[in-house]
Amino acid sequence: MIKHIEKYRFTDFNTFFIGILSFLIICMLPIEFAKAQDATLRFGTGVPPAVRSINDRCLRYLATTQSEDGSWKSGQAGAGIIGICVMAFMASGEDPDYGPYAENIRRSLRNIISTQNSKTGYMQGSGHGSMYHHGFATLALSEAYGVVSDDLLWKDSNIPENRRRTIGESLELAVRCVLTAQEKNLWGAWRYSPSARDADTTVAGTVLMGVLGARNAGIEIPNEAVNKALNFFQTCTMRDGSVSYTPGRSHGGGVTRAAIAVLVYSIGKRKDTPEYKSTSEFIVRRKDYSVQGSYQFYTLYYMAQALFQCDFKAWQSWNQRTIEKLQQMQQADGSFNSSYGKAFGTGMAVLTLALNYRLLPIYER
């Protein structure tokens, strides 16, 4: 039985201990170092006006194009797209209960929860690769849990009572689906459906981040489950730092899979491994590569977080170039075009720049 605990700043003893240890280490450093490094890294030096402009225009677009049922109709649809947009609304620190986008957030969460399979916990989307949707929706629920009021969530809603749950209950169901799927999987990871026996690093990374987000929110996750998934990534990591799509099947040496690996190693507390070192060096060497095509926003999303985790200076220069690039790409209505629709592209553009705000807990260093 998965249990949730009340969410505090530190969600378990280990996190509390690490926090105290970090504080003591900082106290032992020269004052100038502690001030210059830790404060800048954790809080930034102020959000660039260009980021605020891109972000505000994106959120206005998402708010005005959202359907009454909380979804977006353009392009690919489903729980994952809605989850990405939920996180986009929350990334800049607007009050999720009373801020200008509070009702948009509630509509989205009501959709994710009310369409979730009440028996399996599965949250799917249209088209190929529904476990992508489940992973992003799980992560969104974990970010909303503890900060969005369950009392306000269903207020004035016409959704039947038997399809309503608290955010915590829905998150627990989502995690249960993930863990059940993992138990069936030969690699201890995930692929396109909950019944898949094989696994790939792109789906597995998305789902694992949902699991790590749930753990960060206070949901009890077996260590064995996280370790199995991280072991799968280590199996797929090559000596040069590239990461294969599936074990023994490369699909080329692109940066996306390596960036995903850097992120899950970081959040999964495996920064002391040779695989983390090699993948970090791999993406830093390739941070100036131009990303085009179907996976452009997917790559930008993971590169932002991975570089922030492994090399702050590299992230700073990459972030500045990405801001300039996104300024040029943004449409007149505030949206971003993508192969999977405007809601996906716009939400992912916001999340690519979200580290300028330093607010979503799962991506903290």
C-alpha positions as CSV (number, residue, x, y, z in Angstrom):
1,M,0.0,0.0,0.0
2,I,1.4,3.4,-1.0
3,K,1.1,6.0,1.7
4,H,1.3,9.7,1.5
5,I,2.6,11.9,4.3
6,E,2.0,15.6,5.0
7,K,4.3,17.8,2.8
8,Y,6.8,19.9,4.6
9,R,9.9,21.6,3.4
10,F,11.9,18.5,4.1
11,T,9.9,15.4,3.2
12,D,12.0,12.7,5.0
13,F,14.8,12.3,7.4
14,N,17.4,11.8,4.7
15,T,16.4,15.0,3.0
16,F,16.5,16.8,6.3
17,F,19.9,15.4,7.1
18,I,21.3,16.5,3.7
19,G,19.8,19.9,4.2
20,I,21.5,20.3,7.6
21,L,24.8,18.9,6.2
22,S,24.7,21.3,3.3
23,F,24.1,24.2,5.7
24,L,27.1,23.2,7.8
25,I,29.3,22.9,4.8
26,I,28.2,26.4,3.6
27,C,29.0,27.8,7.0
28,M,32.5,26.4,6.8
29,L,33.2,28.1,3.5
30,P,34.4,31.7,3.1
31,I,31.5,34.1,3.3
32,E,32.2,35.5,-0.2
33,F,32.0,32.0,-1.7
34,A,28.8,31.1,0.0
35,K,27.1,34.3,-0.9
36,A,28.3,34.3,-4.5
37,Q,27.7,30.7,-5.3
38,D,24.8,29.4,-3.3
39,A,22.5,32.4,-3.4
40,T,23.0,32.9,-7.2
41,L,22.5,29.2,-7.9
42,R,19.4,28.8,-5.7
43,F,17.6,32.1,-6.2
44,G,19.2,33.6,-9.4
45,T,20.0,37.2,-9.8
46,G,16.6,38.3,-11.1
47,V,14.4,37.0,-13.9
48,P,15.5,38.6,-17.3
49,P,12.7,40.9,-18.7
50,A,12.8,38.8,-22.0
51,V,11.9,35.7,-20.0
52,R,9.0,37.4,-18.3
53,S,7.8,38.6,-21.6
54,I,8.0,35.2,-23.3
55,N,6.4,33.6,-20.2
56,D,3.5,36.1,-19.9
57,R,2.6,35.8,-23.5
58,C,2.7,32.0,-23.4
59,L,0.4,31.9,-20.3
60,R,-2.1,34.3,-21.9
61,Y,-2.2,32.1,-25.0
62,L,-2.7,28.9,-22.9
63,A,-5.4,30.6,-20.8
64,T,-7.4,31.9,-23.8
65,T,-7.2,28.6,-25.8
66,Q,-8.1,26.2,-23.0
67,S,-11.4,24.4,-23.4
68,E,-14.0,24.4,-20.7
69,D,-13.1,20.8,-19.8
70,G,-9.5,21.8,-19.0
71,S,-7.9,20.4,-22.2
72,W,-6.4,21.9,-25.3
73,K,-7.7,20.7,-28.7
74,S,-4.9,21.6,-31.1
75,G,-2.4,18.8,-31.9
76,Q,-1.9,15.8,-29.6
77,A,-4.2,15.7,-26.6
78,G,-4.3,14.0,-23.3
79,A,-3.2,14.0,-19.7
80,G,0.5,14.7,-20.5
81,I,-0.2,17.8,-22.5
82,I,-2.5,19.1,-19.8
83,G,0.1,18.2,-17.2
84,I,2.8,20.2,-19.0
85,C,0.4,23.2,-19.1
86,V,-0.4,22.9,-15.4
87,M,3.4,23.1,-14.6
88,A,3.7,26.0,-17.0
89,F,1.0,27.9,-15.1
90,M,2.8,27.2,-11.8
91,A,6.4,27.8,-12.9
92,S,6.5,31.6,-12.5
93,G,5.0,31.6,-9.0
94,E,1.5,32.7,-9.6
95,D,-0.8,31.7,-6.7
96,P,-2.4,28.4,-7.9
97,D,-5.5,29.0,-5.7
98,Y,-6.1,32.7,-6.2
99,G,-3.8,34.0,-8.9
100,P,-4.9,35.0,-12.4
101,Y,-4.5,31.4,-13.7
102,A,-6.0,29.6,-10.7
103,E,-9.1,28.5,-12.6
104,N,-7.1,27.3,-15.5
105,I,-5.0,25.2,-13.1
106,R,-8.2,23.8,-11.5
107,R,-9.8,23.0,-14.8
108,S,-6.7,21.1,-15.9
109,L,-6.3,19.1,-12.7
110,R,-10.0,18.2,-12.7
111,N,-9.6,16.9,-16.2
112,I,-6.5,14.8,-15.3
113,I,-8.1,13.4,-12.2
114,S,-11.7,12.7,-13.6
115,T,-10.4,10.9,-16.7
116,Q,-7.9,8.8,-14.8
117,N,-8.7,5.1,-14.7
118,S,-10.1,4.6,-11.2
119,K,-8.8,1.0,-11.0
120,T,-5.4,1.1,-12.7
121,G,-4.5,4.7,-12.1
122,Y,-3.5,5.0,-15.8
123,M,-3.6,8.5,-17.3
124,Q,-3.3,8.3,-21.0
125,G,-3.4,10.5,-24.1
126,S,-4.2,10.3,-27.8
127,G,-1.7,8.9,-30.3
128,H,1.4,6.9,-29.8
129,G,3.2,6.5,-26.5
130,S,0.7,7.1,-23.8
131,M,3.1,6.4,-21.0
132,Y,4.7,9.7,-21.9
133,H,1.4,11.3,-21.0
134,H,1.2,9.3,-17.7
135,G,4.7,10.4,-16.8
136,F,4.1,14.1,-17.4
137,A,0.7,14.0,-15.7
138,T,2.2,12.3,-12.6
139,L,4.9,15.0,-12.4
140,A,2.2,17.7,-12.7
141,L,0.2,16.1,-9.9
142,S,3.3,15.9,-7.7
143,E,3.9,19.6,-8.2
144,A,0.3,20.5,-7.5
145,Y,0.1,18.3,-4.4
146,G,0.3,20.3,-1.3
147,V,0.0,23.7,-3.0
148,V,-3.4,23.5,-4.7
149,S,-6.3,23.4,-2.4
150,D,-8.5,20.3,-2.7
151,D,-11.4,22.2,-1.2
152,L,-11.3,24.7,-4.0
153,L,-10.5,22.2,-6.7
154,W,-14.1,20.8,-7.1
155,K,-16.0,23.9,-6.1
156,D,-18.9,24.6,-8.6
157,S,-17.8,21.6,-10.7
158,N,-20.4,19.5,-12.5
159,I,-18.2,16.5,-12.6
160,P,-19.9,13.5,-10.9
161,E,-18.8,12.7,-7.4
162,N,-17.6,9.2,-8.3
163,R,-15.0,10.7,-10.6
164,R,-13.6,13.1,-8.0
165,R,-10.5,12.5,-5.9
166,T,-8.1,14.6,-4.0
167,I,-4.8,15.4,-5.7
168,G,-3.0,13.1,-3.3
169,E,-5.3,10.2,-4.0
170,S,-4.9,10.6,-7.7
171,L,-1.1,10.9,-7.4
172,E,-1.0,7.7,-5.3
173,L,-3.1,5.9,-8.0
174,A,-0.7,7.2,-10.7
175,V,2.3,5.9,-8.8
176,R,0.7,2.6,-8.2
177,C,0.2,2.3,-12.0
178,V,3.9,3.1,-12.6
179,L,5.1,0.5,-10.0
180,T,2.8,-2.2,-11.4
181,A,4.0,-1.6,-14.9
182,Q,7.6,-1.7,-13.7
183,E,7.1,-5.1,-12.0
184,K,6.0,-6.5,-15.3
185,N,8.9,-5.0,-17.3
186,L,12.0,-7.2,-18.0
187,W,14.3,-4.1,-17.6
188,G,12.7,-2.6,-14.5
189,A,11.7,0.5,-16.5
190,W,8.9,1.5,-18.9
191,R,7.9,1.9,-22.5
192,Y,4.8,3.0,-24.4
193,S,2.1,1.1,-22.5
194,P,1.8,-0.1,-18.9
195,S,1.9,-3.7,-20.1
196,A,5.1,-3.3,-22.1
197,R,7.9,-5.8,-21.5
198,D,10.6,-3.8,-23.1
199,A,11.9,-0.3,-22.2
200,D,13.4,2.8,-23.7
201,T,15.3,5.7,-22.2
202,T,13.0,8.5,-23.4
203,V,9.8,7.0,-22.0
204,A,11.6,5.7,-18.9
205,G,13.0,9.2,-18.2
206,T,9.6,10.8,-18.4
207,V,8.0,8.3,-16.1
208,L,10.9,8.2,-13.7
209,M,10.8,12.0,-13.2
210,G,7.1,11.6,-12.4
211,V,8.1,9.0,-9.7
212,L,10.9,11.2,-8.3
213,G,8.5,14.1,-8.3
214,A,6.0,12.1,-6.3
215,R,8.7,11.0,-3.8
216,N,9.7,14.7,-3.5
217,A,6.1,15.5,-2.7
218,G,5.9,13.0,0.1
219,I,4.6,9.9,-1.5
220,E,6.3,6.7,-0.2
221,I,8.3,5.2,-3.1
222,P,10.2,1.9,-2.6
223,N,14.0,2.6,-3.0
224,E,14.1,-0.6,-5.1
225,A,11.8,0.8,-7.7
226,V,14.0,3.9,-8.2
227,N,17.2,1.9,-8.2
228,K,15.9,-0.5,-10.8
229,A,15.1,2.4,-13.1
230,L,18.4,4.1,-12.5
231,N,20.2,0.8,-13.2
232,F,18.5,0.6,-16.5
233,F,19.9,4.0,-17.4
234,Q,23.4,3.0,-16.4
235,T,23.0,-0.1,-18.6
236,C,22.2,2.2,-21.5
237,T,25.0,4.7,-20.9
238,M,28.1,4.3,-23.1
239,R,31.7,5.1,-22.2
240,D,31.7,8.3,-24.2
241,G,28.6,9.5,-22.4
242,S,26.1,8.8,-25.1
243,V,22.9,7.0,-24.1
244,S,21.3,4.3,-26.2
245,Y,17.6,4.3,-26.9
246,T,17.2,0.7,-25.8
247,P,19.9,-1.6,-24.5
248,G,22.1,-2.4,-27.4
249,R,20.3,-0.1,-29.8
250,S,21.9,3.3,-30.2
251,H,19.6,5.4,-32.5
252,G,22.7,7.8,-32.8
253,G,24.5,9.9,-30.3
254,G,22.0,12.7,-29.8
255,V,21.9,15.0,-26.8
256,T,18.3,14.4,-25.7
257,R,18.8,10.9,-24.2
258,A,22.1,12.0,-22.5
259,A,20.3,15.0,-21.0
260,I,17.5,12.8,-19.7
261,A,20.1,10.6,-18.1
262,V,22.0,13.5,-16.5
263,L,18.7,14.7,-15.0
264,V,17.6,11.4,-13.6
265,Y,21.1,10.7,-12.2
266,S,21.0,14.1,-10.5
267,I,17.5,13.9,-9.0
268,G,18.0,10.2,-8.2
269,K,21.2,11.0,-6.3
270,R,23.7,9.2,-8.5
271,K,26.0,12.1,-9.2
272,D,28.9,10.0,-7.8
273,T,28.8,7.5,-10.7
274,P,31.1,7.4,-13.7
275,E,27.9,7.4,-15.9
276,Y,26.8,10.7,-14.5
277,K,30.3,12.2,-15.2
278,S,30.4,10.9,-18.8
279,T,26.9,12.0,-19.7
280,S,27.5,15.4,-18.1
281,E,30.6,15.9,-20.2
282,F,28.8,14.7,-23.3
283,I,26.0,17.3,-23.1
284,V,28.3,20.1,-22.1
285,R,30.5,19.5,-25.2
286,R,27.3,19.6,-27.3
287,K,25.4,22.4,-25.6
288,D,25.8,24.7,-28.7
289,Y,24.3,22.2,-31.1
290,S,21.2,23.5,-32.9
291,V,18.1,21.3,-32.2
292,Q,15.5,21.1,-34.9
293,G,12.6,18.8,-35.9
294,S,10.0,16.9,-34.0
295,Y,11.9,16.7,-30.7
296,Q,13.1,20.3,-30.5
297,F,11.1,21.3,-27.5
298,Y,11.5,17.9,-25.8
299,T,15.3,18.4,-26.1
300,L,15.3,22.0,-24.9
301,Y,13.2,21.0,-21.9
302,Y,15.6,18.3,-20.8
303,M,18.8,20.2,-21.7
304,A,17.8,23.2,-19.5
305,Q,17.4,21.0,-16.5
306,A,20.4,18.8,-17.2
307,L,22.9,21.6,-17.7
308,F,21.5,23.4,-14.6
309,Q,22.2,20.3,-12.6
310,C,25.7,19.5,-13.9
311,D,27.4,22.7,-15.0
312,F,25.8,26.0,-13.8
313,K,28.1,28.2,-16.0
314,A,27.3,26.1,-19.1
315,W,23.6,26.5,-18.3
316,Q,24.0,30.3,-18.0
317,S,25.4,30.7,-21.5
318,W,23.0,28.1,-23.0
319,N,20.1,29.8,-21.3
320,Q,21.0,33.2,-22.7
321,R,21.2,31.8,-26.3
322,T,17.9,29.9,-25.8
323,I,16.1,33.0,-24.6
324,E,17.2,34.8,-27.7
325,K,16.1,31.8,-29.9
326,L,12.7,31.5,-28.3
327,Q,12.1,35.3,-28.7
328,Q,12.5,34.8,-32.4
329,M,10.3,31.7,-32.5
330,Q,7.4,32.9,-30.5
331,Q,4.3,33.6,-32.6
332,A,2.3,36.8,-32.5
333,D,-0.4,35.2,-30.4
334,G,2.2,34.1,-27.8
335,S,2.3,30.5,-28.9
336,F,5.0,28.2,-30.1
337,N,4.4,25.8,-33.0
338,S,5.5,22.2,-32.6
339,S,5.0,18.8,-34.2
340,Y,2.6,17.9,-31.4
341,G,0.5,21.1,-31.4
342,K,0.7,24.6,-30.0
343,A,-0.2,23.7,-26.4
344,F,2.7,21.3,-26.2
345,G,5.2,23.7,-27.8
346,T,4.0,26.6,-25.7
347,G,4.0,24.7,-22.4
348,M,7.4,23.3,-23.0
349,A,8.9,26.7,-24.0
350,V,7.7,28.0,-20.6
351,L,9.3,25.0,-18.8
352,T,12.5,25.4,-20.7
353,L,12.9,28.8,-19.2
354,A,11.4,27.9,-15.8
355,L,14.8,27.6,-14.1
356,N,15.1,31.4,-14.4
357,Y,12.4,31.5,-11.7
358,R,13.7,28.7,-9.5
359,L,10.3,27.7,-8.2
360,L,9.3,24.1,-9.2
361,P,10.6,21.9,-6.4
362,I,11.5,18.8,-8.4
363,Y,14.3,20.6,-10.3
364,E,16.1,22.2,-7.3
365,R,19.8,21.4,-6.9
